[in-house]
Amino acid sequence: MDYSSDEDTDVSDSEMEEYEAQSYEELKNGTRSVKISDEIFSCPYCPKKRKRDYLYKDLLQHAVGVGKSPSNKRSAKEKANHLALVKYLEKDLGATGSPSEPKSDTDPLSECDHYEKLVWPWTGIVVNLPTTRTDDGRFVGASGSKFRDELISRGFNPTRVHPLWNYRGHSGSAVVEFRKDWPGLHNALSFEKAYEADHHGKKEWFTGGEKSGVYCWVARADDYKADNIIGEHLRKIGDLKTVSEIMEEEARKQDKLISNLNNIIEIKNKHLQEMEEKCSETTVSLQKLMGEKDRLLQAYNEEIKKIQMSAREHFQKIFNDHEKLKLQLESQKRELEMRGSELEQREARNESDRRLLSEEIEKNAIRNSSLQLASLEQQKADESVLKLAEDQKRQKEELHNRIIQLEKQLDAKQALELEIERLRGSLNVIKHMGDDGDAEVLKKMDTIIQNLREKEGELEELETLNQALIVRERKSNDELQEARKELITGLKEISNRASIGVKRMGELDSKPFLEAMKKKFVEDEAEVRASELCSLWMEYLKDPDWHPFKFVMVDGKHKEVINDEDEKLKGLRKEMSNEVYKAVTDALMEINEYNPSGRYIISELWNYKEGKKATLKEGVSFLLKQWQVAKRKRFV
């Protein structure tokens, strides 16, 4: 059956099913050829398209994109042909590209609705993540990288897991980001199917009943438009698109890319032709230049011969002149010898005159000796006067320095008085705390526990009493925290050499970096390199996605310790010294213990003598001792 004569005629929408059946029969009985080899296929309805060879999956995406395209640019006949091709590929060839092989039921892409709007880039939603409430009422949870590693181990290959935070802390939900390509969509749908199979999908989450564990699904239009923290985040990072729209867009991009590449090839060919023409012209020009070079070389050689001949004549002339000068010099030599004998005679007369002058000088020296002694005495007197002037100047400078020292002592005394007044104010704040100390709270809690055991039946009254006590406990804790903050503020200026002070938890010590750099660079460059390296590791410490820890069993309990196999830490230990490695791991342990969610440096009241966090009582006792010492110094 030959349809070549009517391929350019269109059919109406009402005839699409009939024409689709006819096209399907043509494909099935072999009138239309699709398969080129075991892996390569072609579209029999797009003969003029530049891309003729497809893999099975690519051809299926092309056929679905054209057959189910909502665009009016595609005719009904063209859509019917490609829908028949989809049916033939899925029913008769199957997912592996072999005839009569059944389609795989485990491929999520085969069950995906190509007109359903999904969030793109492909995004998964995770809810009911475990969180913990801290003392200040905020919620914290595990990092996204930990859940991402779990998903990667299950074969879903996400690029990132982003926990969602609000003003109360961790919201218990997160979004999972996948790659933007088709394998990314396959991973996202497999991710959704896996949790649906465990009855932890979207449907189970929105049904009633008790919830346990995490629930996951792929983000769609209703999630994108939802008025919650998940919807707000999805609207910020993505758009709503159907699979067909993305297929069409990719097909358009691919056609445009092929067209651009063809244009580039044509331009390159024209450029190559122009280069060949220029090369031919250059060859002709080069041949002309070579001929001109030969002529110039011959003329040069002739000119060199003329120059050499002229030089020989010039050298002969110089030699003749040299002989004449030699004769003149011999004549002058004889004349100089005669004058030399005359000079010897004059030298003898000069020697006699010199002896007479020497005797006269000795007589004058005796007369001048008395004058020199007087000059020495005058010089000694001048030196004594200068020494007295210098001593007077030094005494004035010592007096001036003494005045400055006394002024500094006066300033230090005034500063000490101001410090004593500040300590008195801090002491009054602590006294106003009254009886709301830790012991009183514990005593009242014991009383409450006894009342609870005695009055189990009085549930409503017990709940009311419990709520009142919780409010009071929170108030007491708030007051204690405020007092601790005030104490930290007052002790910030005290040196770390004191037994009680303020320590910045998670701060990276820069000294080991400087010592390590001094071994490799000069001092100025070492300071710059150390500063840059220290700043880089401070940024690593602040990164919430970097969590180089592991859990080990200690005395039957899980304990979080540094993971020595972490790539960054292994590289640091290999390239730098043990002191640098210890400084980084110490800062990691501190920031993981005191601020694991925020990952920034906080100030803490610290007992440097025992190497642990100081209690409020220890801080107050230390402050009182400092005040008493300052008071005694004031009255001494």
C-alpha positions in Angstrom: 0.0 0.0 0.0 1.5 3.3 -1.1 0.6 6.5 0.8 3.3 8.7 -0.7 0.8 10.6 -2.8 -1.3 11.8 0.2 1.4 12.4 2.8 1.1 16.1 2.3 -2.8 16.1 2.7 -4.2 16.8 6.2 -7.0 14.9 7.9 -9.6 16.3 10.4 -9.6 15.6 14.1 -12.6 13.2 13.7 -10.5 11.0 11.4 -7.5 10.8 13.7 -8.4 7.4 15.3 -9.0 5.8 11.9 -5.8 7.1 10.5 -3.9 6.2 13.6 -5.2 2.6 13.2 -4.1 2.6 9.5 -0.7 3.9 10.4 -0.3 1.3 13.1 -1.1 -1.5 10.7 1.6 -0.1 8.3 4.2 -0.1 11.0 3.1 -3.6 12.2 3.2 -5.3 8.7 6.5 -3.6 7.9 5.3 -1.1 5.2 6.9 1.6 7.3 10.4 0.8 8.6 11.4 1.9 12.1 14.3 -0.3 13.3 17.7 0.2 11.7 19.7 -2.0 14.0 19.4 -3.5 17.5 20.1 -0.1 19.1 19.4 2.5 16.3 15.8 3.5 15.2 14.4 6.2 12.8 11.2 8.1 12.5 9.4 7.2 9.2 7.2 10.3 9.4 10.0 12.8 9.7 12.2 12.0 6.6 13.3 15.7 6.1 14.5 16.1 9.7 18.2 16.5 10.1 18.4 14.0 13.0 17.4 10.6 11.5 18.9 8.1 14.0 17.5 7.7 17.5 18.0 5.4 20.5 14.8 3.6 21.5 14.1 5.9 24.5 14.9 9.1 22.4 12.5 8.0 19.6 9.7 7.2 22.1 10.2 10.7 23.7 10.1 12.3 20.2 6.9 10.4 19.2 5.1 11.2 22.5 6.1 14.9 22.2 4.7 15.3 18.7 1.7 13.0 19.1 0.4 14.6 22.3 1.6 18.1 21.5 -1.1 20.8 22.3 0.4 23.1 19.8 -1.7 24.0 16.7 1.4 23.9 14.5 1.2 20.1 14.4 -1.5 18.8 12.0 -4.0 16.1 13.0 -2.4 13.7 10.5 1.1 14.3 11.9 -0.2 13.7 15.5 -2.0 10.5 14.4 1.1 9.1 12.7 3.2 9.7 15.8 0.6 8.3 18.2 0.6 5.2 16.1 4.4 5.1 16.4 4.1 5.4 20.2 1.7 2.5 20.2 3.9 0.4 18.0 7.1 1.2 20.0 5.4 0.4 23.4 3.3 -2.6 22.3 5.4 -4.3 19.6 9.0 -3.3 20.2 8.9 -2.8 24.0 11.4 -0.9 26.3 14.4 -2.9 25.1 13.9 -2.2 21.4 13.2 -5.9 20.5 9.9 -7.0 18.7 7.1 -8.5 20.8 9.0 -7.8 24.0 6.6 -6.7 26.8 7.0 -3.2 28.3 8.6 -3.1 31.7 6.2 -2.4 34.6 9.0 -1.2 36.8 9.9 1.9 34.8 8.3 4.9 36.4 8.6 7.0 33.2 6.3 4.5 31.3 3.5 5.2 33.9 4.1 9.0 34.0 1.2 11.2 32.7 2.9 13.3 30.0 0.3 16.1 30.5 0.5 16.2 34.3 2.2 19.4 35.5 5.2 18.7 37.7 7.6 21.1 39.4 10.7 21.6 37.2 13.6 21.2 38.0 12.4 17.8 39.3 11.8 18.1 43.0 10.7 15.7 45.8 8.9 16.6 49.0 9.8 15.1 52.4 7.6 15.7 55.5 7.6 14.4 59.1 11.3 14.6 59.6 12.3 14.0 63.2 13.1 17.3 65.1 14.1 18.1 68.7 13.0 21.1 70.7 15.7 23.0 72.4 15.6 25.0 75.7 14.8 28.2 73.9 11.7 26.8 72.2 13.3 26.3 68.8 13.4 23.1 66.8 16.5 21.5 65.4 16.9 18.5 63.1 19.5 16.5 61.3 21.4 18.0 58.3 20.2 17.6 54.8 23.4 15.9 53.7 22.7 12.9 56.0 19.3 12.2 54.4 20.8 12.9 50.9 23.4 10.2 51.5 20.7 7.8 52.6 18.8 8.5 49.3 22.0 8.0 47.3 22.6 4.7 48.9 19.1 3.6 47.8 19.9 4.5 44.2 17.8 7.7 43.9 20.8 10.0 43.3 19.5 13.4 44.4 21.8 16.4 44.0 20.8 18.1 47.3 18.4 17.8 50.3 17.4 21.3 51.5 15.7 21.4 55.0 13.1 24.1 55.3 13.4 26.5 58.3 11.0 29.1 59.7 11.0 31.4 62.6 10.6 28.4 65.0 13.6 26.6 63.6 13.5 23.3 61.6 9.9 22.9 60.1 10.2 19.1 59.9 10.0 19.2 56.1 12.5 19.4 53.3 12.7 19.4 49.5 14.9 16.9 47.5 16.5 18.3 44.3 17.2 16.0 41.4 19.1 16.5 38.1 17.2 18.4 35.4 17.5 15.7 32.7 15.4 12.5 32.1 17.5 10.3 34.4 16.7 12.9 37.0 13.0 12.5 36.4 13.4 8.7 36.5 15.1 8.9 39.9 12.4 11.3 41.2 9.6 9.0 40.1 11.5 5.9 41.5 11.9 7.8 44.8 8.1 8.4 44.9 7.2 4.8 44.0 9.5 3.5 46.7 7.8 5.4 49.4 4.4 4.7 48.0 5.3 1.0 48.2 6.1 1.5 51.9 2.8 3.2 52.4 4.6 6.5 53.1 3.5 8.4 50.0 1.5 11.5 49.5 -1.9 9.7 49.7 -1.1 8.2 53.1 0.2 11.5 54.5 -3.1 13.3 53.8 -5.3 10.5 55.1 -6.2 10.4 58.8 -4.5 8.3 61.4 -1.2 8.3 63.3 1.9 9.1 61.3 5.3 7.6 61.9 8.5 8.0 59.8 9.0 10.3 56.9 6.6 10.6 53.9 7.8 11.5 50.4 6.5 12.2 47.0 7.2 14.2 43.8 6.2 17.9 43.8 3.2 18.7 41.5 0.8 21.6 40.8 -1.1 21.4 44.1 2.1 21.4 46.1 3.5 24.3 44.0 0.3 26.4 44.7 0.0 25.4 48.4 -0.1 28.2 50.9 2.6 26.9 53.2 6.4 26.8 53.6 6.8 24.1 51.0 4.7 25.9 48.4 6.6 29.2 49.0 10.0 27.4 48.5 8.8 25.6 45.3 7.6 28.9 43.8 11.0 30.4 44.5 13.1 27.6 42.9 11.0 26.2 40.0 8.1 26.3 37.5 5.2 24.0 36.6 5.8 22.1 33.3 4.5 18.9 31.7 6.7 16.1 30.3 5.3 16.8 26.8 6.2 20.5 27.1 9.7 19.6 28.1 10.0 17.1 25.3 8.8 19.6 22.8 11.2 22.2 24.2 14.1 19.8 23.9 13.1 18.9 20.4 13.0 22.5 19.4 16.4 23.1 21.1 17.9 20.1 19.4 16.6 21.2 15.9 17.9 24.7 16.6 21.3 23.3 17.7 21.5 21.2 14.5 20.6 24.2 12.4 23.2 26.3 14.2 25.9 23.6 13.8 25.1 23.3 10.0 25.4 27.1 9.7 28.7 26.9 11.6 29.9 24.1 9.3 29.0 26.2 6.2 30.8 29.2 7.6 33.8 27.1 8.5 33.9 25.7 4.9 33.7 29.2 3.5 36.5 30.2 5.8 38.5 27.1 4.8 38.1 28.0 1.1 39.2 31.6 1.8 42.2 30.3 3.7 43.1 27.9 0.8 42.9 30.9 -1.6 45.0 33.0 0.7 47.5 30.1 1.0 47.8 29.9 -2.8 48.3 33.7 -3.1 50.9 33.5 -0.3 52.7 30.6 -2.1 53.0 32.7 -5.3 54.1 35.7 -3.3 56.7 33.6 -1.5 58.1 32.3 -4.7 58.5 35.9 -6.0 60.2 36.8 -2.7 62.6 33.8 -3.0 63.7 35.0 -6.5 64.1 38.5 -5.2 66.2 37.1 -2.3 68.5 35.3 -4.7 69.1 38.5 -6.7 69.8 40.5 -3.5 72.2 37.8 -2.2 74.2 38.0 -5.5 74.4 41.8 -5.2 75.4 41.5 -1.6 78.3 39.1 -2.4 79.6 41.4 -5.1 79.5 44.3 -2.7 81.3 42.3 0.0 84.2 41.6 -2.5 84.5 45.4 -3.2 84.6 46.1 0.5 87.3 43.5 1.1 89.5 44.9 -1.7 89.1 48.4 -0.3 89.9 47.2 3.2 93.2 45.6 2.0 94.2 48.9 0.3 93.4 50.8 3.5 95.4 48.4 5.7 98.5 48.8 3.4 98.2 52.5 3.7 98.0 52.3 7.5 101.2 50.0 7.6 103.1 52.6 5.6 102.1 55.4 7.9 103.1 53.2 10.9 106.7 52.9 9.5 107.0 56.7 9.2 105.8 57.2 12.8 108.3 54.6 14.0 111.2 56.6 12.6 109.8 59.8 14.2 109.5 58.1 17.6 113.1 57.0 17.5 114.2 60.6 16.9 112.1 61.9 19.8 113.5 59.1 22.1 117.1 60.4 21.6 116.0 63.9 22.4 114.2 62.8 25.6 117.4 61.0 26.8 119.3 64.2 26.5 116.7 66.1 28.6 116.8 63.3 31.2 120.4 63.9 31.9 119.7 67.6 32.4 116.9 66.7 34.9 119.3 64.5 37.0 121.6 67.5 37.5 118.7 69.7 38.6 117.6 66.9 41.0 121.0 67.1 42.8 120.7 70.8 43.3 117.1 70.4 44.6 118.2 67.8 47.2 120.7 70.4 48.7 117.9 73.0 48.9 115.6 70.4 50.6 118.1 69.8 53.4 118.3 73.5 54.2 114.5 73.8 54.2 114.2 70.9 56.6 116.5 72.5 59.1 114.4 75.7 59.0 111.2 73.7 59.6 112.7 72.0 62.8 113.5 75.4 64.2 109.9 76.6 63.6 108.5 73.4 65.2 110.2 74.2 68.6 108.5 77.7 68.6 105.0 76.2 67.8 105.0 73.5 70.6 104.2 75.9 73.3 101.2 77.2 71.3 99.9 73.5 70.9 99.9 73.0 74.7 97.7 76.0 75.2 95.3 74.8 72.5 94.9 71.4 74.3 94.0 73.0 77.6 91.3 75.1 75.8 89.9 71.9 74.2 89.6 70.1 77.6 87.8 73.1 79.0 85.3 73.1 76.1 84.6 69.3 76.6 83.8 69.9 80.3 81.3 72.5 79.4 79.6 70.2 76.8 79.4 67.4 79.4 77.8 69.6 81.9 75.2 70.7 79.3 74.4 67.0 78.4 74.0 66.1 82.1 71.6 68.9 82.6 69.6 67.9 79.5 69.4 64.2 80.7 68.2 65.3 84.2 65.4 67.3 82.5 64.3 64.3 80.4 64.3 62.0 83.5 62.1 64.6 85.3 59.7 64.7 82.3 59.5 60.9 82.1 58.7 60.8 85.9 55.8 63.3 85.4 54.4 61.1 82.6 54.7 58.0 84.7 52.8 59.7 87.6 50.0 60.7 85.2 49.7 57.1 84.0 49.5 55.9 87.6 46.7 58.4 88.2 44.8 57.2 85.1 45.1 53.6 86.2 43.8 54.5 89.7 40.7 56.2 88.1 40.1 53.2 85.8 40.3 50.8 88.8 37.7 52.9 90.7 35.4 52.7 87.6 35.9 48.9 87.4 34.9 48.6 91.1 31.7 50.6 90.5 30.8 48.3 87.6 31.4 45.2 89.8 29.1 46.6 92.4 26.4 47.0 89.8 26.8 43.4 88.7 26.7 42.3 92.3 23.4 44.1 92.9 21.9 42.3 89.8 22.8 39.0 91.3 21.4 39.8 94.7 18.1 40.8 93.1 17.7 37.2 91.8 16.5 36.3 95.3 15.5 32.7 96.0 15.0 31.6 92.4 18.2 29.5 92.4 18.7 26.0 91.0 18.2 24.4 94.5 14.8 26.0 95.1 13.5 24.9 91.7 14.6 21.3 92.2 13.0 21.3 95.7 9.7 22.5 94.3 9.9 19.9 91.5 10.3 17.1 94.1 7.1 18.4 95.8 5.3 18.3 92.6 6.3 14.7 91.9 5.0 13.6 95.3 1.7 15.4 94.7 1.4 13.7 91.3 1.8 10.2 92.8 -0.8 11.0 95.5 -3.4 12.5 93.2 -3.5 10.5 90.1 -7.2 10.8 89.8 -7.3 14.6 89.9 -6.2 15.0 86.3 -7.6 18.4 85.5 -6.3 20.0 88.7 -2.9 18.3 88.2 -2.7 19.6 84.6 -3.5 23.2 85.8 -0.9 23.0 88.6 1.7 21.4 86.2 1.2 24.2 83.6 1.6 26.9 86.4 4.8 25.2 87.5 6.1 25.0 83.9 5.5 28.7 83.5 7.4 29.5 86.7 10.2 27.1 85.7 10.5 28.8 82.4 10.5 32.2 84.1 13.3 31.0 86.5 15.3 29.6 83.6 14.9 32.8 81.6 16.1 34.8 84.6 19.1 32.5 85.1 19.9 32.7 81.4 19.7 36.6 81.6 22.0 36.6 84.6 24.4 34.2 82.8 24.4 36.6 79.8 25.1 39.6 82.0 27.9 37.7 83.7 29.4 36.7 80.3 29.2 40.3 79.2 31.0 41.5 82.4 33.7 38.9 82.2 34.6 39.3 78.4 37.4 41.7 79.2 39.1 39.4 81.7 42.1 37.5 80.3 42.0 33.7 79.6 44.7 33.3 82.2 42.0 33.8 84.9 40.4 30.6 86.2 36.9 31.8 85.2 36.3 33.7 81.9 34.5 33.8 78.5 35.5 31.4 75.8 34.4 31.7 72.1 33.2 28.2 71.3 34.0 27.0 67.8 36.6 29.8 67.1 39.6 28.6 65.1 43.0 29.2 66.6 45.2 30.9 64.0 48.6 30.3 65.7 49.1 26.7 64.4 48.4 28.0 60.8 51.0 30.8 61.2 53.6 28.3 62.6 53.0 25.9 59.7 53.3 28.7 57.0 56.5 30.0 58.6 58.1 26.7 57.7 57.3 27.2 54.0 57.4 30.9 53.4 59.1 34.1 54.6 57.5 35.9 57.5 55.4 38.5 55.6 54.1 36.0 53.1 53.5 33.4 55.8 51.2 35.8 57.7 49.1 36.4 54.5 49.0 32.6 53.6 48.1 31.7 57.2 45.3 34.3 57.3 43.8 33.1 54.0 44.0 29.4 55.0 42.4 30.1 58.4 39.6 32.1 56.8 39.0 29.2 54.4 38.6 26.7 57.2 36.4 29.0 59.1 34.0 29.0 56.1 34.2 25.2 56.1 33.2 25.1 59.8 30.2 27.3 59.1 28.9 25.1 56.2 25.9 23.1 57.5 26.3 20.6 54.7 29.7 19.5 55.9 29.2 17.1 58.8 32.5 15.1 59.3 31.2 13.0 62.3 30.4 9.4 62.9 28.7 7.5 65.7 30.6 4.9 67.9 29.5 2.8 70.9 31.0 4.0 74.2 29.9 2.3 77.4 26.8 1.0 75.6 25.8 4.4 74.2 26.1 6.1 70.8 28.6 8.9 70.8 29.4 11.3 68.0 33.1 11.6 67.2 35.3 13.1 64.4 35.3 11.0 61.2 39.0 10.6 60.4 38.1 9.3 56.9 36.5 12.6 55.8 38.2 13.8 52.6 38.8 17.4 53.7 40.2 16.3 57.1 42.4 13.7 55.5 43.8 16.3 53.0 44.4 18.7 55.9 46.3 16.1 58.0 48.4 15.2 54.9 49.3 18.7 53.8 49.5 20.5 57.2 50.9 19.8 60.7 49.2 17.8 63.5 48.7 21.1 65.4 46.6 22.6 62.6 44.6 19.4 62.3 44.0 19.4 66.1 42.9 23.1 66.0 40.3 22.4 63.3 39.0 19.2 65.0 38.8 21.0 68.4 36.8 23.8 66.8 34.5 21.2 65.0 33.8 19.4 68.3 33.0 22.7 70.1 30.7 24.0 67.4 28.9 20.6 67.0 28.3 20.5 70.8 27.3 24.1 71.4 25.7 25.3 68.1 25.3 22.4 65.6 22.3 24.0 63.7 23.5 27.6 63.4 27.2 26.7 62.9 28.4 30.1 64.2 30.6 31.1 67.1 29.0 31.7 70.5 30.4 33.0 73.8 30.3 30.7 76.8 31.1 31.0 80.5 34.2 28.7 80.9 36.2 27.2 83.8 39.7 27.3 82.4 41.2 25.6 85.5 39.0 22.4 85.0 38.6 22.8 81.2 34.7 22.7 81.2 31.7 24.9 81.1 31.4 27.0 84.3 28.3 27.1 86.4 26.5 30.3 87.3 27.6 29.9 90.9 31.3 29.5 89.9 31.0 32.7 87.8 29.4 34.7 90.6 32.0 33.5 93.1 34.8 34.5 90.8 33.2 37.9 90.2 32.9 38.5 94.0 36.5 37.5 94.6 37.6 39.9 91.9 35.6 42.7 93.5 37.0 42.0 96.9 40.5 42.0 95.6 39.9 45.3 93.8 38.3 46.7 97.0 41.3 45.8 99.2 43.7 47.4 96.6 41.7 50.6 96.7 42.0 51.0 100.5 45.7 50.0 100.7 
